[in-house]
Amino acid sequence: MTRLFVRTRTMHTAMQRTSVTRFHGWRMVLALAVTETVSFGILFYAFTVFVEPMRVDLGWSTAALTGGFSVGLVTSGLLAPLVGRWVDRHGTRGVMTAGSLVATAGLVAWSQVASPLAYYALWVVLGTASALVLYEPAFALIAVWFERRRGAALTLLTFVAGFASVVFVPLAALLVASLGWRDALVVLAGVQLVVTTPLHALVLRRRPDDLGQLVDGGAPTASARDRTRTRPPAAALSAAEAFATGAFVRLTFAFSASMAVIVALGVHLVPLLTRRGFDPLEAAAAVGAIGLVALPGRLVFTPLGSVWPRGLVTAAIFVLQALGLIALLTLPGALGVWTFVVLYGAGFGAITPARAALVAESFGPRAYGTIAGRMTLVGTAARAAAPVGFGALVTAGVPDAFALATALALLVMAAVAVAPLGRAASAAHPERAER
């Protein structure tokens, strides 16, 4: 009887270990890593490749073309709270699958566009798709399935998705060069449909207990000590309290300014480099290389925040990007461009995790989603205005150097805004700084 009990207990333990190794959360993270790479690459990064050929073919101004992209950004930002509430109630599977289909339809419509009105309407569609398939619903899923291992899951997801520009900017440029911009969009629509739709529909699930699993893949008999260790720490501030602080204002300004620079350069950098004499494919390769350089930057700067004050680390990221812009403004030819790629790209890769870490460190986890969502809404205006403003300067004949100097000033102000925050947060909450 004793032997039977021991054998049964051994088999039960083995089954528990098997359930951990087969934890469905990691399968979803890998699936999302692929779909985020494709979706970001097509819906966001590839746009810069289409600006110049569309301008030549349709005769529209650069400001008009980038205005459509801004409509998409505004639509995505405005829909983010609605999508978040839906995901909280119903999960991500239906939302992200629908987003894949909406994105495909929008890309096909883009390939047939002939009038400005239709162009702006299709960007409402593509903005809706972006709200449905990009990071926010993916992060919400990870928050449900992971607790102790949430950081590892987010790192894996964002690291792989960091290859989006590396892959899709050069790919889009090659497709445009060989097929023309309209057929290139049809091909990209096919990629969006075939790759992302089945992964969203077949792999994503709402909660671990729907599959008889626990958060992080833990064993059903996890000890009380383990359960305590995975419980989130107490929050310092409510959302209302956080909104009333100077730290919230500083963070909102800093990351809105940074995002404005990123979006403006993401849209206009290829045309800017071609105006400086670079071949379109060479310019696209330089833009794609920014995403490649961003990957080690993300792995280096994020751990530094647990050693040094996160505000200073984040300020250093903004300063590094500013130095890249100085190189682009002052150094000649390829030297200036590739120095910019290295410096700006290293900082670019670390901004998303830096934002998440600073918000959590400054206000605690209790109202993290609400606080970050408010920041996103405020930042939407800056993201939308940036590419239009840059395009308007180009259309008006203002030198590119002036627009780049404006971006440089925004990054310097962002660095000044965030520099003291990490130090104050670490002093007030040493237990979070250690984490």
C-alpha positions as CSV (number, residue, x, y, z in Angstrom):
1,M,0.0,0.0,0.0
2,T,2.9,2.3,0.9
3,R,4.6,1.5,-2.4
4,L,1.4,2.3,-4.3
5,F,1.1,5.6,-2.5
6,V,4.7,6.6,-3.3
7,R,4.3,5.5,-7.0
8,T,1.1,7.5,-7.3
9,R,2.7,10.5,-5.7
10,T,5.7,10.3,-8.0
11,M,3.4,10.1,-11.1
12,H,1.4,13.1,-9.8
13,T,4.6,15.1,-9.4
14,A,5.8,14.2,-12.9
15,M,2.4,15.3,-14.3
16,Q,2.8,18.6,-12.5
17,R,6.3,19.1,-14.0
18,T,4.9,18.2,-17.5
19,S,2.2,20.7,-17.2
20,V,4.7,23.4,-16.4
21,T,6.9,22.5,-19.4
22,R,3.8,22.6,-21.5
23,F,2.5,25.9,-20.2
24,H,0.5,27.5,-22.9
25,G,1.5,31.0,-22.0
26,W,4.9,30.6,-23.6
27,R,3.3,29.3,-26.8
28,M,1.2,32.4,-26.9
29,V,4.3,34.7,-26.3
30,L,6.1,33.1,-29.2
31,A,3.0,33.4,-31.4
32,L,2.6,37.1,-30.4
33,A,6.3,37.7,-31.0
34,V,5.7,36.7,-34.6
35,T,2.4,38.5,-35.1
36,E,3.7,41.7,-33.5
37,T,6.8,41.7,-35.7
38,V,4.6,41.4,-38.8
39,S,2.0,43.8,-37.7
40,F,4.4,46.5,-36.6
41,G,6.5,46.0,-39.7
42,I,3.6,46.4,-42.1
43,L,1.3,48.8,-40.3
44,F,3.9,51.2,-38.9
45,Y,7.5,50.9,-40.1
46,A,6.9,50.2,-43.8
47,F,4.9,53.4,-44.3
48,T,8.0,55.5,-44.8
49,V,8.9,53.6,-47.9
50,F,5.6,54.5,-49.6
51,V,5.6,58.2,-49.1
52,E,7.9,59.2,-52.0
53,P,6.5,56.8,-54.7
54,M,2.9,57.8,-53.8
55,R,3.9,61.5,-53.9
56,V,5.4,61.1,-57.4
57,D,2.5,58.9,-58.7
58,L,-0.5,60.7,-57.2
59,G,0.9,64.2,-57.1
60,W,-0.1,64.8,-53.5
61,S,2.0,66.8,-51.1
62,T,4.1,65.1,-48.4
63,A,2.0,66.7,-45.7
64,A,-1.2,65.3,-47.2
65,L,0.3,61.8,-47.4
66,T,1.7,61.8,-43.8
67,G,-1.7,63.3,-42.7
68,G,-3.3,60.0,-43.4
69,F,-0.7,58.2,-41.2
70,S,-1.6,60.7,-38.5
71,V,-5.3,59.9,-38.8
72,G,-4.4,56.3,-38.2
73,L,-2.4,57.2,-35.1
74,V,-5.2,59.3,-33.7
75,T,-7.8,56.5,-34.4
76,S,-5.6,53.9,-32.7
77,G,-5.1,56.1,-29.6
78,L,-8.8,57.0,-29.3
79,L,-9.8,53.4,-29.5
80,A,-7.2,52.1,-27.1
81,P,-9.4,52.5,-23.9
82,L,-12.4,50.8,-25.6
83,V,-10.2,47.9,-26.8
84,G,-8.7,47.6,-23.3
85,R,-12.1,47.3,-21.7
86,W,-13.2,44.7,-24.2
87,V,-10.0,42.7,-23.7
88,D,-10.6,42.8,-19.9
89,R,-14.1,41.3,-20.3
90,H,-13.6,38.9,-23.3
91,G,-9.9,38.3,-23.8
92,T,-7.6,39.0,-26.8
93,R,-8.4,36.1,-29.1
94,G,-11.4,37.6,-30.9
95,V,-10.0,41.2,-30.9
96,M,-6.6,40.3,-32.4
97,T,-8.1,37.9,-35.0
98,A,-10.5,40.6,-36.1
99,G,-7.6,43.1,-36.2
100,S,-5.7,40.8,-38.6
101,L,-8.7,40.7,-40.9
102,V,-9.3,44.5,-40.6
103,A,-5.6,45.2,-41.3
104,T,-5.7,43.0,-44.4
105,A,-8.8,44.8,-45.8
106,G,-7.2,48.2,-45.1
107,L,-4.0,47.3,-46.9
108,V,-5.9,46.1,-50.0
109,A,-8.0,49.3,-49.9
110,W,-4.7,51.3,-49.7
111,S,-3.4,49.6,-52.8
112,Q,-6.5,50.9,-54.8
113,V,-6.6,54.4,-53.4
114,A,-7.1,57.2,-55.9
115,S,-8.6,60.2,-53.9
116,P,-7.5,61.9,-50.7
117,L,-10.9,61.3,-49.1
118,A,-10.6,57.5,-49.7
119,Y,-7.0,57.7,-48.5
120,Y,-7.9,59.2,-45.2
121,A,-10.9,56.9,-44.7
122,L,-8.7,53.8,-45.2
123,W,-6.3,55.1,-42.5
124,V,-9.2,55.1,-40.1
125,V,-9.5,51.4,-40.9
126,L,-5.8,50.9,-40.5
127,G,-5.8,52.8,-37.2
128,T,-8.6,50.6,-36.0
129,A,-6.5,47.5,-37.0
130,S,-3.5,48.9,-35.1
131,A,-5.5,49.3,-31.9
132,L,-6.7,45.7,-32.3
133,V,-3.3,44.0,-33.0
134,L,-0.4,46.0,-31.7
135,Y,1.2,45.9,-28.2
136,E,-1.6,46.9,-25.9
137,P,-3.8,43.8,-26.2
138,A,-0.7,41.6,-26.4
139,F,0.6,43.1,-23.1
140,A,-2.9,42.7,-21.5
141,L,-2.7,38.9,-22.4
142,I,0.7,38.6,-20.8
143,A,-0.5,40.4,-17.7
144,V,-3.2,37.7,-17.2
145,W,-1.0,34.7,-17.9
146,F,2.3,35.7,-16.2
147,E,3.2,37.2,-12.8
148,R,6.7,36.2,-11.6
149,R,7.8,35.6,-15.2
150,R,6.0,38.6,-16.7
151,G,9.3,40.5,-17.2
152,A,10.8,37.5,-19.1
153,A,7.7,37.2,-21.3
154,L,7.7,40.9,-22.1
155,T,11.4,40.9,-22.9
156,L,11.0,38.0,-25.2
157,L,8.1,39.6,-27.0
158,T,9.6,43.0,-27.4
159,F,13.0,41.7,-28.4
160,V,11.7,39.6,-31.3
161,A,9.3,42.4,-32.3
162,G,12.3,44.7,-32.4
163,F,13.2,43.0,-35.7
164,A,10.0,44.5,-37.4
165,S,11.8,47.5,-39.0
166,V,14.9,45.4,-39.8
167,V,12.8,43.0,-41.8
168,F,9.9,45.0,-43.3
169,V,11.5,48.4,-44.2
170,P,14.0,46.8,-46.6
171,L,11.4,44.2,-47.7
172,A,8.8,46.9,-48.5
173,A,11.5,48.9,-50.4
174,L,12.4,45.8,-52.5
175,L,8.7,45.1,-53.2
176,V,8.1,48.8,-54.3
177,A,11.2,48.7,-56.5
178,S,10.2,45.5,-58.2
179,L,6.4,45.6,-58.3
180,G,5.4,49.3,-57.7
181,W,3.8,50.6,-54.6
182,R,0.3,49.3,-55.3
183,D,1.2,45.7,-55.9
184,A,3.7,45.9,-53.0
185,L,0.8,46.6,-50.7
186,V,-1.2,43.7,-52.0
187,V,1.7,41.4,-51.2
188,L,2.0,42.8,-47.7
189,A,-1.7,42.4,-47.2
190,G,-1.3,38.7,-48.0
191,V,1.6,38.4,-45.5
192,Q,-0.6,40.0,-42.8
193,L,-3.5,37.7,-43.5
194,V,-1.6,34.4,-43.8
195,V,0.8,34.9,-40.9
196,T,-1.1,36.7,-38.2
197,T,-4.7,35.5,-38.6
198,P,-4.3,31.8,-37.9
199,L,-1.9,32.5,-35.0
200,H,-4.3,34.8,-33.3
201,A,-7.3,32.6,-33.9
202,L,-5.8,29.2,-33.0
203,V,-3.2,30.0,-30.3
204,L,-4.5,32.7,-28.1
205,R,-6.6,31.9,-25.1
206,R,-8.2,34.1,-22.4
207,R,-7.1,32.7,-19.0
208,P,-4.8,29.9,-17.7
209,D,-7.7,28.2,-15.9
210,D,-9.5,27.8,-19.2
211,L,-6.9,25.2,-20.0
212,G,-6.6,23.9,-16.4
213,Q,-3.3,25.7,-15.8
214,L,-2.1,28.3,-13.4
215,V,-0.4,31.7,-13.8
216,D,3.3,31.3,-14.8
217,G,2.7,27.6,-15.4
218,G,3.0,26.9,-11.6
219,A,2.1,23.5,-10.2
220,P,-1.4,23.2,-8.6
221,T,0.1,22.4,-5.2
222,A,2.3,25.5,-5.1
223,S,3.3,26.3,-1.6
224,A,1.9,29.2,0.4
225,R,5.3,30.8,0.2
226,D,5.4,30.6,-3.6
227,R,1.9,32.1,-3.8
228,T,2.9,34.9,-1.5
229,R,6.0,35.6,-3.6
230,T,3.9,36.0,-6.7
231,R,1.4,38.4,-5.2
232,P,1.8,41.9,-6.5
233,P,3.2,44.4,-4.0
234,A,0.9,47.0,-2.5
235,A,0.4,50.1,-4.6
236,A,1.6,53.5,-3.5
237,L,-0.8,55.8,-5.4
238,S,-4.3,55.6,-6.9
239,A,-4.8,56.9,-10.4
240,A,-6.3,60.1,-9.2
241,E,-3.4,60.7,-6.8
242,A,-0.9,60.0,-9.6
243,F,-2.6,62.4,-12.0
244,A,-2.1,65.2,-9.5
245,T,1.6,64.7,-9.2
246,G,4.4,66.6,-10.9
247,A,6.0,63.2,-11.8
248,F,3.0,62.4,-14.0
249,V,3.3,65.6,-15.8
250,R,7.0,65.1,-16.3
251,L,6.6,61.6,-17.6
252,T,3.8,62.4,-19.9
253,F,5.7,65.3,-21.4
254,A,8.9,63.3,-21.8
255,F,7.5,60.3,-23.4
256,S,5.1,62.2,-25.6
257,A,8.0,64.4,-26.8
258,S,10.1,61.2,-27.4
259,M,7.3,59.5,-29.3
260,A,6.7,62.6,-31.5
261,V,10.4,62.5,-32.5
262,I,10.2,58.7,-33.2
263,V,7.1,58.9,-35.3
264,A,8.3,61.9,-37.3
265,L,11.6,60.3,-38.1
266,G,10.0,57.0,-38.7
267,V,7.8,58.6,-41.4
268,H,10.2,61.1,-42.9
269,L,13.7,59.6,-42.6
270,V,13.8,57.7,-45.9
271,P,12.6,60.8,-47.9
272,L,15.1,63.0,-45.9
273,L,18.0,60.7,-46.8
274,T,17.0,60.5,-50.4
275,R,17.0,64.3,-50.5
276,R,20.6,64.1,-49.2
277,G,21.6,62.0,-52.2
278,F,21.2,58.5,-50.9
279,D,19.6,55.8,-53.1
280,P,16.1,54.8,-51.8
281,L,17.3,51.2,-51.0
282,E,20.3,52.5,-49.2
283,A,18.1,54.9,-47.2
284,A,15.7,52.1,-46.3
285,A,18.6,49.9,-45.2
286,A,19.8,52.7,-42.8
287,V,16.3,53.0,-41.4
288,G,16.0,49.3,-41.0
289,A,19.4,49.2,-39.2
290,I,18.0,51.4,-36.5
291,G,15.8,48.5,-35.4
292,L,18.8,46.2,-35.4
293,V,20.9,48.5,-33.2
294,A,17.9,48.9,-31.0
295,L,18.0,45.3,-29.8
296,P,21.3,45.4,-27.8
297,G,20.3,48.8,-26.5
298,R,17.1,47.3,-25.0
299,L,19.1,44.5,-23.4
300,V,21.8,46.9,-22.0
301,F,19.8,49.9,-20.7
302,T,16.8,48.0,-19.1
303,P,19.0,46.1,-16.5
304,L,20.8,49.3,-15.7
305,G,17.6,50.7,-14.1
306,S,18.0,48.2,-11.2
307,V,21.5,49.5,-10.5
308,W,21.3,53.2,-11.1
309,P,18.3,55.6,-10.7
310,R,15.9,54.8,-13.6
311,G,15.3,58.5,-14.3
312,L,19.0,59.0,-15.0
313,V,19.1,55.9,-17.1
314,T,16.1,57.1,-19.1
315,A,17.6,60.6,-19.5
316,A,20.8,58.9,-20.8
317,I,18.7,57.2,-23.4
318,F,17.2,60.5,-24.6
319,V,20.7,62.1,-24.6
320,L,22.0,59.2,-26.7
321,Q,19.3,59.8,-29.3
322,A,20.1,63.6,-29.2
323,L,23.7,62.9,-29.9
324,G,22.6,60.8,-32.9
325,L,20.7,63.8,-34.3
326,I,23.8,66.0,-33.8
327,A,25.8,63.5,-35.8
328,L,23.2,63.6,-38.6
329,L,23.3,67.4,-38.6
330,T,27.0,67.9,-38.4
331,L,28.9,64.9,-39.9
332,P,29.2,64.5,-43.7
333,G,27.6,61.8,-45.9
334,A,27.6,58.1,-44.8
335,L,29.6,58.9,-41.7
336,G,26.9,61.1,-40.3
337,V,24.1,58.7,-41.3
338,W,25.6,55.6,-39.7
339,T,26.8,57.4,-36.6
340,F,23.2,58.5,-36.2
341,V,22.0,55.0,-36.7
342,V,24.2,53.6,-34.0
343,L,23.5,56.3,-31.4
344,Y,19.9,56.9,-32.0
345,G,19.1,53.2,-32.5
346,A,20.7,52.2,-29.2
347,G,18.5,54.7,-27.3
348,F,15.4,53.9,-29.4
349,G,15.4,50.3,-28.4
350,A,15.2,51.0,-24.7
351,I,12.4,53.6,-24.6
352,T,9.4,51.2,-24.3
353,P,10.7,49.2,-21.3
354,A,12.1,52.4,-19.7
355,R,8.6,54.0,-19.9
356,A,7.0,50.9,-18.3
357,A,9.6,50.7,-15.5
358,L,9.5,54.4,-14.7
359,V,5.7,54.5,-14.5
360,A,5.7,51.4,-12.1
361,E,8.5,52.8,-10.0
362,S,7.0,56.3,-9.7
363,F,3.4,55.3,-8.9
364,G,3.3,51.5,-8.1
365,P,1.4,48.8,-9.8
366,R,-2.1,49.4,-8.4
367,A,-3.3,51.7,-11.1
368,Y,-0.6,51.1,-13.7
369,G,-3.0,50.4,-16.6
370,T,-5.1,53.5,-16.0
371,I,-2.0,55.7,-15.6
372,A,-0.3,54.4,-18.6
373,G,-3.5,54.6,-20.6
374,R,-3.9,58.3,-19.7
375,M,-0.3,58.9,-20.8
376,T,-1.0,57.2,-24.1
377,L,-4.1,59.3,-24.8
378,V,-2.2,62.5,-24.0
379,G,0.7,61.4,-26.2
380,T,-1.6,60.6,-29.1
381,A,-1.9,64.3,-30.1
382,A,1.9,64.6,-30.2
383,R,2.3,61.4,-32.2
384,A,-0.3,62.6,-34.7
385,A,1.0,66.2,-35.0
386,A,4.6,65.2,-35.5
387,P,4.6,63.7,-39.0
388,V,2.2,66.3,-40.3
389,G,4.3,69.1,-38.8
390,F,7.5,67.7,-40.3
391,G,5.7,67.2,-43.6
392,A,4.4,70.8,-43.6
393,L,7.9,72.1,-43.1
394,V,9.1,70.0,-46.0
395,T,6.3,71.2,-48.2
396,A,7.0,74.9,-47.2
397,G,10.6,74.5,-48.2
398,V,12.1,74.8,-44.7
399,P,15.5,73.1,-44.5
400,D,15.6,69.6,-43.0
401,A,18.2,70.9,-40.5
402,F,15.6,73.0,-38.8
403,A,13.2,70.1,-38.3
404,L,16.0,67.9,-37.0
405,A,17.1,70.7,-34.6
406,T,13.5,70.8,-33.3
407,A,13.6,67.1,-32.6
408,L,16.9,67.5,-30.9
409,A,15.5,70.2,-28.6
410,L,12.5,67.9,-27.7
411,L,14.8,65.1,-26.7
412,V,17.0,67.4,-24.5
413,M,13.9,68.7,-22.7
414,A,12.6,65.1,-22.2
415,A,16.0,64.2,-20.6
416,V,15.7,67.1,-18.2
417,A,12.1,66.2,-17.3
418,V,12.8,62.6,-16.3
419,A,16.3,62.8,-14.8
420,P,15.2,63.4,-11.2
421,L,12.3,60.9,-11.2
422,G,14.2,57.7,-10.7
423,R,16.3,59.1,-7.9
424,A,13.1,60.2,-6.0
425,A,11.3,57.0,-6.7
426,S,14.2,54.8,-5.5
427,A,14.6,56.8,-2.3
428,A,10.9,56.7,-1.5
429,H,10.4,53.0,-2.4
430,P,13.7,51.1,-2.0
431,E,11.9,47.8,-2.1
432,R,10.8,48.5,-5.7
433,A,14.2,49.8,-6.7
434,E,15.7,46.5,-5.7
435,R,13.2,44.7,-7.8
